[in-house]
Amino acid sequence: MAGKGILDQISDLAKDFEKRTGAPPLTKLVQTIEKLPDERRLNLVKEVLVAADRVSQNAPELDKVISLINEINSLPIDKLVKLEKLLKRVEKIMKSAPDELLSFLTSLREE
């Protein structure tokens, strides 16, 4: 390995490791790891899903909840933050709304 740079040596060691162990190329492993969501995104997704679950309990329509989960998964972080705030406001409004109003709104949805 004399005459090779340090990056070339590391590359050769990685290739040797891959051959001996049958492991996938380390570049693919790194690419896969880079695609994983970061902690902040995971926490935001969790908070949005928790809020969506609370809202969905008042309108349990499973297909819509599944569609919502798929949509949430594709949102950028800034939109997740906005959605979380909106759902918390909706939840607060629903808690303070009189039962008659909630019944009326539910009847409109059924029509």
Order of alpha helices (4+ residues) and beta strands (2+ residues): alpha-alpha-alpha-alpha-alpha-alpha
